[in-house]
């Protein structure tokens, strides 16, 4: 069982995006939570403790909190990929 915890900053960034992209990101996050840790389009960030999920030109930055059997994913940011994303 997984729980997805969106930070206020990430929700604010998400609602500024077009509805179609919001739906794609929500679907990708839900699929990632179900398939974890064998999720596609997920990579560990170099020299950091968080991960990134690639959804088209957008990146969802998140961490996995150690809660035993229940996996808690805290979504930190949703950003469009460019040279300033990371």
Helices and strands as residue ranges (DSSP letters): E 2-6, H 8-15, H 19-35, E 42-44, E 51-55, E 58-65, E 71-80
